[in-house]
Amino acid sequence: MKLIYERAGESARMLEPLDVPALRPADGMARKTELKLPRVAESEMSRHYAKLGRAAFGVCDGFYPLGSCTMKYNPKVNEAMAALPGFTDAHPTQDAPGCAHALALAKEYLTEITGMDDMTFEPCAGAHGEFTSMLMVRAYHLSRGDHGRTKIIVPDSAHGTNPASAAMAGFEVVPVASTADGRVDVEALRALVGDDTAALMLTNPNTLGLFDENILEITRIVREAGGVNYYDGANLNAVMGVARPGDMGFDLVHLNLHKTFSTPHGGGGPGSGAVGCKAFLAPFLPGSGDERSIGRVQAFGGNFLVVVKALCYLLALGREGVPAAAEAAVLNANYLKKRLSEKYACAAPGVCMHEFVLDLTRLRQETGVSAMDIAKGAIDCGMHPPTMYFPLIVHEALMFEPTETETRETLDQAADAYLKLFDLAYTDPEALHNAPTTGSISRPDEVAAARSPRLRYEHTA
């Protein structure tokens, strides 16, 4: 498919030449070089972007089980509420009681769900919330004159942004191993903590979809060592309204409003990585007004309309609906896991929470078909692939999270398709090596794409 720039010249001249004086920018305000915009007919431009839209695959197009990403359906009522003129026409500096009330209500609900005391909506993404939290951890320790706390403990199954956020905040990242059953090795953690421990970064349930039964012991070990317990909220969809991070011993939490609370996910945003905390950390929040605040991490109150969408979702579900959604997500994940376990090996057998990981190591050894091949085959079945090769502790991993918004019929169709792909790996592995054959693009050369990416269009004139 051509880029819009490559369609230059496909314009339809339908307007008469200008017969009035042209209005030019004031002296010094005009560009020195011509703006290189593509010149195409409006009809062709509309068709171009419509074709691009058809080439993309979203939650509204079919099954989209990205593990850890929580790609749930975004209710249209959220968009309608966020588009109300009272919200969209408000300027951040004006006195807007309605907007302030919406933010206050969202904070009330989300602090209750997480077991926190205060919250900021400034961070504009999950990783931004992680980074904000790590800055707060650093400011907290420094405010007490505790300059020796330089290390952040991160499980080896953590989201990749966890160690990156800690490193960006100036900390040394120390990994802690998982046990054979996929949970944090408590004894290994006990040996790692000390006077240099600043915080533990942990998500519960973890990336294998397991709730850590030792969570109270884990957070107690860190707290007694003088560290702060930080909760990565990426997997909150499994426990929202059922179990609270604050009750597990966590002091800080970031929330992905574009995951758990149904605001749109992907496409570069806008997102929201709201950060909640216990009272002793509240002075360090962005915009707290306290001299110990880490300062602004984004202008004004953050991506306000994203918060409105999340609030609408909470109001629609209500106190009973929030835990019901979490329970349905867990039920769906276990149902799909049970179906796929008929042929696939699971990285962590038994009951899971909101997601689970298949281990295709044996399949690859016996057939040469990799997790990547199965994922590409799923495209030919009209589905988006699951998350591949994550967590890193599972070498041939496929990670599924169906969320609560999928029907049993959809889960059965997906299971049937993946079981057929399993059989195909043994009967015709070459077909999977060449998949997909029906997608918007064929199997790309991924090595060339990684080593020689074309990220920008080069104008020839």
C-alpha positions as CSV (number, residue, x, y, z in Angstrom):
1,M,0.0,0.0,0.0
2,K,1.3,3.4,-0.9
3,L,2.0,6.1,1.7
4,I,-0.1,9.2,1.4
5,Y,3.1,11.1,0.3
6,E,3.5,8.6,-2.5
7,R,0.1,9.5,-3.9
8,A,1.1,13.0,-4.7
9,G,-0.3,14.2,-8.0
10,E,-3.6,12.3,-7.6
11,S,-5.5,15.5,-7.0
12,A,-8.7,16.5,-8.7
13,R,-8.7,20.2,-9.6
14,M,-12.3,21.3,-9.2
15,L,-11.9,24.8,-7.8
16,E,-11.6,28.0,-9.9
17,P,-8.4,30.0,-9.7
18,L,-8.2,32.5,-6.8
19,D,-9.9,35.8,-7.9
20,V,-9.4,37.8,-4.7
21,P,-6.1,39.0,-3.0
22,A,-4.3,36.2,-1.2
23,L,-4.0,36.6,2.5
24,R,-0.4,36.1,3.5
25,P,1.2,35.7,7.0
26,A,2.8,38.8,8.5
27,D,6.5,39.5,7.8
28,G,8.6,37.1,9.7
29,M,5.8,34.6,10.4
30,A,5.9,32.7,7.1
31,R,7.9,29.5,6.7
32,K,11.3,29.8,4.9
33,T,10.6,26.5,3.0
34,E,7.4,25.2,1.6
35,L,5.5,22.8,3.9
36,K,5.7,19.4,2.3
37,L,2.1,18.2,2.5
38,P,0.8,15.5,0.1
39,R,-1.5,17.0,-2.6
40,V,-4.3,14.5,-3.2
41,A,-8.0,14.8,-3.9
42,E,-10.2,14.7,-0.8
43,S,-12.0,11.6,-2.0
44,E,-8.7,9.8,-2.5
45,M,-7.4,10.9,0.9
46,S,-10.6,9.5,2.5
47,R,-10.2,6.2,0.7
48,H,-6.6,6.0,1.7
49,Y,-7.3,6.4,5.4
50,A,-10.3,4.1,5.2
51,K,-8.1,1.4,3.7
52,L,-5.6,1.9,6.5
53,G,-8.3,1.5,9.0
54,R,-9.4,-1.8,7.4
55,A,-5.8,-3.0,7.6
56,A,-5.7,-2.4,11.4
57,F,-7.1,-4.9,13.9
58,G,-8.8,-3.7,17.1
59,V,-11.0,-5.1,19.9
60,C,-14.1,-4.3,17.8
61,D,-12.8,-6.5,14.9
62,G,-12.3,-9.8,16.7
63,F,-10.7,-11.7,19.5
64,Y,-7.8,-9.8,20.9
65,P,-6.2,-11.7,23.8
66,L,-3.0,-9.9,24.5
67,G,-1.7,-11.1,27.8
68,S,-0.9,-8.4,30.4
69,C,-2.3,-5.7,28.2
70,T,-5.9,-6.2,29.1
71,M,-7.4,-5.3,25.8
72,K,-11.0,-5.1,26.9
73,Y,-14.0,-3.6,25.1
74,N,-14.3,0.2,25.4
75,P,-18.0,1.0,26.1
76,K,-19.3,3.7,23.7
77,V,-21.1,5.5,26.5
78,N,-17.7,6.4,27.9
79,E,-16.9,8.2,24.7
80,A,-20.2,10.0,24.7
81,M,-19.7,11.3,28.3
82,A,-16.2,12.4,27.6
83,A,-17.4,14.3,24.5
84,L,-19.9,16.4,26.5
85,P,-19.2,20.1,25.8
86,G,-18.9,20.9,29.5
87,F,-15.8,18.7,29.6
88,T,-14.4,19.3,26.1
89,D,-14.8,23.1,26.1
90,A,-13.3,23.6,29.6
91,H,-9.9,25.2,29.7
92,P,-7.4,23.9,32.4
93,T,-7.0,27.3,34.0
94,Q,-10.7,28.2,34.2
95,D,-12.9,27.6,37.3
96,A,-14.8,24.5,36.2
97,P,-16.6,23.0,39.2
98,G,-18.0,20.1,37.2
99,C,-14.6,19.0,36.0
100,A,-13.1,19.3,39.5
101,H,-16.0,17.2,40.8
102,A,-15.4,14.5,38.2
103,L,-11.7,14.3,39.2
104,A,-12.5,14.2,42.9
105,L,-15.1,11.5,42.4
106,A,-12.7,9.4,40.3
107,K,-10.1,9.8,43.0
108,E,-12.6,8.7,45.7
109,Y,-13.5,5.6,43.8
110,L,-10.0,4.6,42.8
111,T,-8.4,5.1,46.2
112,E,-11.2,3.0,47.6
113,I,-10.6,0.2,45.1
114,T,-6.8,0.2,45.6
115,G,-6.8,0.9,49.4
116,M,-4.8,4.1,49.0
117,D,-5.2,7.4,50.7
118,D,-4.4,9.9,47.9
119,M,-3.9,9.9,44.1
120,T,-2.7,12.0,41.2
121,F,-3.9,11.7,37.6
122,E,-0.9,13.6,36.1
123,P,1.0,10.6,34.7
124,C,0.0,10.0,31.1
125,A,0.8,6.3,30.8
126,G,1.5,3.2,32.9
127,A,5.3,3.5,32.5
128,H,5.0,7.2,33.3
129,G,3.2,6.2,36.5
130,E,6.0,3.8,37.4
131,F,8.6,6.5,36.8
132,T,6.6,9.0,38.9
133,S,6.3,6.4,41.7
134,M,10.1,5.8,41.7
135,L,10.7,9.5,41.9
136,M,8.4,9.6,44.9
137,V,10.4,6.7,46.5
138,R,13.6,8.5,46.0
139,A,12.3,11.8,47.3
140,Y,10.8,10.0,50.4
141,H,14.1,8.4,51.4
142,L,16.1,11.6,50.7
143,S,13.7,13.7,52.8
144,R,14.6,11.5,55.8
145,G,18.3,11.8,55.1
146,D,18.5,8.2,54.1
147,H,20.9,8.5,51.1
148,G,22.0,4.9,51.1
149,R,18.8,3.4,49.7
150,T,19.9,3.0,46.1
151,K,18.5,-0.4,45.0
152,I,15.1,-1.4,43.7
153,I,14.2,-5.1,43.8
154,V,12.3,-6.4,40.8
155,P,11.1,-10.0,40.2
156,D,12.5,-11.8,37.1
157,S,8.9,-12.1,35.8
158,A,8.2,-8.4,36.0
159,H,7.0,-6.1,33.2
160,G,9.9,-4.8,31.2
161,T,9.1,-1.2,32.1
162,N,9.7,-1.9,35.8
163,P,13.5,-2.1,35.7
164,A,13.6,0.6,33.0
165,S,11.6,3.0,35.2
166,A,13.7,2.3,38.3
167,A,16.9,2.8,36.3
168,M,15.6,6.1,34.8
169,A,15.0,7.3,38.4
170,G,18.6,6.7,39.2
171,F,18.3,3.4,41.1
172,E,20.2,0.2,40.7
173,V,17.9,-2.7,39.7
174,V,18.3,-6.0,41.6
175,P,16.4,-9.0,40.2
176,V,14.8,-11.5,42.6
177,A,14.2,-15.0,41.3
178,S,11.0,-16.9,41.0
179,T,10.4,-20.3,42.4
180,A,9.6,-23.3,40.2
181,D,5.8,-22.6,40.6
182,G,6.3,-19.0,39.2
183,R,6.0,-17.0,42.4
184,V,8.5,-14.8,44.2
185,D,11.3,-16.8,46.0
186,V,10.7,-15.5,49.6
187,E,14.1,-16.7,50.9
188,A,15.9,-15.1,48.0
189,L,14.1,-11.9,48.7
190,R,15.0,-12.1,52.4
191,A,18.7,-12.4,51.4
192,L,18.5,-9.4,49.1
193,V,16.9,-6.7,51.3
194,G,18.9,-4.5,53.5
195,D,19.8,-0.9,54.4
196,D,20.3,-0.2,50.7
197,T,16.8,-1.3,49.7
198,A,14.7,1.5,48.4
199,A,11.6,-0.4,47.2
200,L,10.2,-3.5,45.8
201,M,8.3,-3.3,42.4
202,L,5.7,-6.1,42.1
203,T,2.5,-6.9,40.4
204,N,0.0,-9.4,42.0
205,P,-1.3,-11.4,40.2
206,N,2.0,-11.7,38.4
207,T,2.7,-12.1,34.7
208,L,2.1,-15.9,34.8
209,G,-1.4,-15.0,36.0
210,L,-0.7,-16.3,39.6
211,F,-1.8,-14.6,42.8
212,D,1.2,-14.8,45.2
213,E,0.0,-16.6,48.3
214,N,3.0,-15.2,50.2
215,I,2.2,-11.5,49.4
216,L,1.8,-10.4,53.0
217,E,5.1,-12.0,54.0
218,I,6.8,-10.4,50.9
219,T,5.7,-6.9,51.7
220,R,6.5,-7.3,55.4
221,I,10.1,-8.3,54.6
222,V,10.6,-5.2,52.5
223,R,8.8,-2.9,55.0
224,E,10.9,-4.2,57.9
225,A,14.0,-3.5,55.9
226,G,12.9,0.1,55.5
227,G,11.8,-0.1,51.9
228,V,8.7,1.0,50.1
229,N,6.3,-1.5,48.5
230,Y,5.2,-0.5,45.0
231,Y,2.4,-2.2,43.2
232,D,2.3,-2.3,39.4
233,G,-1.4,-2.0,38.6
234,A,-1.2,-3.6,35.1
235,N,-3.0,-6.8,36.4
236,L,-5.5,-5.1,38.6
237,N,-8.4,-6.3,36.4
238,A,-8.1,-9.7,38.0
239,V,-8.7,-8.4,41.6
240,M,-10.4,-5.0,41.4
241,G,-13.2,-4.8,44.0
242,V,-12.1,-8.2,45.4
243,A,-8.6,-7.6,46.9
244,R,-6.9,-4.3,47.4
245,P,-3.1,-3.6,47.0
246,G,-3.2,-1.4,50.1
247,D,-4.4,-4.4,52.1
248,M,-1.6,-6.5,50.7
249,G,0.9,-4.2,52.2
250,F,1.6,-1.9,49.2
251,D,2.4,1.8,49.7
252,L,2.3,3.0,46.1
253,V,0.3,1.9,43.1
254,H,0.0,3.0,39.5
255,L,-3.2,2.3,37.5
256,N,-3.5,1.8,33.8
257,L,-6.8,3.4,33.2
258,H,-6.5,2.2,29.6
259,K,-6.4,-1.4,30.8
260,T,-8.4,-2.0,33.9
261,F,-10.9,0.8,33.5
262,S,-11.8,0.4,29.9
263,T,-10.4,3.6,28.3
264,P,-8.9,3.1,24.8
265,H,-5.6,1.3,24.7
266,G,-3.0,1.6,22.0
267,G,-2.3,3.9,19.1
268,G,0.0,6.0,21.2
269,G,-2.6,7.2,23.7
270,P,-3.8,9.3,25.3
271,G,-3.5,7.1,28.3
272,S,-3.4,7.6,32.1
273,G,-1.0,6.1,34.6
274,A,-2.7,7.4,37.8
275,V,-0.6,7.0,40.9
276,G,-2.1,6.4,44.3
277,C,-0.3,6.2,47.6
278,K,-0.6,5.8,51.4
279,A,-0.8,9.0,53.5
280,F,2.9,9.1,54.4
281,L,3.8,9.4,50.7
282,A,1.1,11.9,49.8
283,P,3.4,15.0,50.3
284,F,5.6,13.7,47.5
285,L,2.8,13.4,44.9
286,P,3.0,15.7,41.9
287,G,1.1,18.9,42.5
288,S,0.6,18.1,46.2
289,G,1.4,21.7,47.2
290,D,4.0,20.4,49.7
291,E,7.6,21.5,49.4
292,R,8.6,17.9,49.3
293,S,6.6,17.2,46.1
294,I,8.5,15.8,43.2
295,G,7.0,18.5,41.0
296,R,4.8,18.3,38.0
297,V,5.2,15.3,35.6
298,Q,2.6,16.7,33.2
299,A,0.8,20.0,32.8
300,F,-2.4,20.6,34.8
301,G,-4.4,17.5,35.9
302,G,-3.2,15.0,33.3
303,N,-5.2,13.6,30.4
304,F,-8.6,14.7,31.9
305,L,-10.9,13.2,29.4
306,V,-9.4,9.7,29.9
307,V,-10.2,10.0,33.6
308,V,-13.8,11.0,32.6
309,K,-14.1,7.7,30.6
310,A,-12.8,5.7,33.5
311,L,-15.2,7.4,35.9
312,C,-18.1,6.7,33.5
313,Y,-17.1,3.0,33.5
314,L,-17.0,2.9,37.3
315,L,-20.4,4.6,37.6
316,A,-21.9,2.2,35.1
317,L,-20.6,-0.9,37.0
318,G,-21.2,0.3,40.5
319,R,-20.0,-1.3,43.7
320,E,-21.4,-4.7,42.7
321,G,-20.3,-4.6,39.1
322,V,-16.6,-3.9,39.7
323,P,-15.8,-7.2,41.5
324,A,-18.2,-9.0,39.1
325,A,-16.1,-7.9,36.2
326,A,-12.9,-9.2,37.9
327,E,-14.6,-12.5,38.6
328,A,-15.8,-12.8,35.0
329,A,-12.2,-12.1,33.8
330,V,-10.8,-14.9,36.0
331,L,-13.6,-17.3,34.9
332,N,-12.9,-16.6,31.2
333,A,-9.2,-17.1,31.6
334,N,-9.6,-20.4,33.4
335,Y,-12.2,-21.6,30.8
336,L,-9.9,-20.8,27.9
337,K,-6.9,-22.3,29.7
338,K,-8.8,-25.5,30.4
339,R,-9.7,-25.8,26.7
340,L,-6.2,-25.2,25.4
341,S,-4.7,-27.5,28.0
342,E,-6.2,-30.4,26.1
343,K,-3.2,-30.2,23.9
344,Y,-0.9,-27.4,24.9
345,A,1.5,-27.4,27.9
346,C,1.0,-24.6,30.4
347,A,3.8,-22.7,32.1
348,A,2.0,-22.8,35.4
349,P,-0.6,-25.6,35.7
350,G,-3.7,-25.3,37.8
351,V,-6.1,-22.4,38.4
352,C,-4.9,-19.0,37.1
353,M,-6.2,-15.5,37.6
354,H,-6.9,-13.2,34.7
355,E,-4.3,-14.6,32.3
356,F,-2.1,-17.6,31.6
357,V,1.0,-18.6,29.7
358,L,1.4,-21.5,27.3
359,D,4.8,-23.1,27.0
360,L,5.4,-24.3,23.5
361,T,9.0,-25.6,24.1
362,R,8.0,-29.2,23.5
363,L,6.0,-28.4,20.4
364,R,8.9,-26.6,18.9
365,Q,11.3,-29.4,19.7
366,E,9.0,-32.0,18.1
367,T,7.7,-30.0,15.0
368,G,10.0,-27.0,14.5
369,V,6.9,-24.8,14.9
370,S,7.6,-21.9,17.3
371,A,5.4,-19.8,19.4
372,M,5.8,-17.1,16.7
373,D,4.5,-19.5,14.1
374,I,1.4,-20.3,16.1
375,A,0.8,-16.6,16.7
376,K,1.1,-15.9,13.0
377,G,-1.3,-18.8,12.3
378,A,-3.9,-17.1,14.6
379,I,-4.0,-14.2,12.2
380,D,-5.3,-16.5,9.4
381,C,-8.0,-17.6,11.9
382,G,-9.3,-14.0,12.1
383,M,-7.8,-13.3,15.6
384,H,-5.1,-11.0,17.0
385,P,-2.2,-13.1,18.3
386,P,-1.6,-13.3,22.1
387,T,1.5,-11.7,23.7
388,M,4.6,-13.6,22.5
389,Y,7.8,-14.5,24.3
390,F,6.7,-13.0,27.6
391,P,7.5,-13.3,30.4
392,L,11.1,-14.0,29.6
393,I,11.3,-16.8,32.1
394,V,9.3,-18.9,29.6
395,H,11.2,-19.4,26.4
396,E,8.4,-20.3,24.0
397,A,5.6,-18.4,25.6
398,L,2.2,-17.4,24.4
399,M,0.4,-15.3,27.0
400,F,-3.5,-15.1,26.9
401,E,-5.8,-12.6,28.6
402,P,-9.4,-12.9,27.3
403,T,-10.8,-10.3,29.8
404,E,-14.4,-10.3,31.0
405,T,-15.9,-8.9,27.9
406,E,-15.6,-12.0,25.7
407,T,-18.5,-14.4,25.4
408,R,-18.3,-18.2,25.8
409,E,-19.0,-18.6,22.1
410,T,-15.9,-16.4,21.2
411,L,-13.7,-18.3,23.7
412,D,-14.9,-21.7,22.2
413,Q,-14.2,-20.4,18.7
414,A,-10.7,-19.3,19.7
415,A,-10.0,-22.6,21.5
416,D,-11.1,-24.6,18.5
417,A,-8.8,-22.6,16.3
418,Y,-5.8,-22.9,18.5
419,L,-6.3,-26.7,18.9
420,K,-6.4,-27.0,15.1
421,L,-3.2,-24.9,14.8
422,F,-1.6,-27.4,17.3
423,D,-2.5,-30.3,15.0
424,L,-1.3,-28.4,11.9
425,A,2.1,-28.1,13.5
426,Y,2.5,-31.8,13.3
427,T,0.8,-32.4,9.9
428,D,1.9,-29.4,7.9
429,P,4.5,-27.3,9.8
430,E,5.5,-25.5,6.7
431,A,2.1,-23.9,6.5
432,L,2.7,-22.3,9.8
433,H,6.2,-21.2,8.9
434,N,4.6,-19.3,6.0
435,A,1.6,-17.8,7.9
436,P,-0.1,-15.5,7.7
437,T,-1.5,-15.8,4.2
438,T,-4.7,-13.9,4.6
439,G,-3.6,-10.9,6.6
440,S,-3.2,-7.4,5.4
441,I,0.5,-8.2,4.9
442,S,2.3,-11.5,4.5
443,R,5.0,-12.9,6.7
444,P,7.5,-10.0,7.1
445,D,11.3,-10.4,7.2
446,E,11.5,-9.6,10.9
447,V,15.4,-9.6,11.1
448,A,15.6,-7.0,8.3
449,A,12.8,-5.0,9.9
450,A,14.7,-4.9,13.2
451,R,18.1,-4.2,11.7
452,S,17.1,-1.8,8.9
453,P,13.8,-0.2,9.9
454,R,12.3,2.4,7.6
455,L,10.8,4.9,10.1
456,R,10.4,8.0,7.9
457,Y,9.5,9.0,4.4
458,E,12.4,10.6,2.4
459,H,11.2,13.3,0.1
460,T,12.8,13.1,-3.3
461,A,12.4,16.9,-4.0
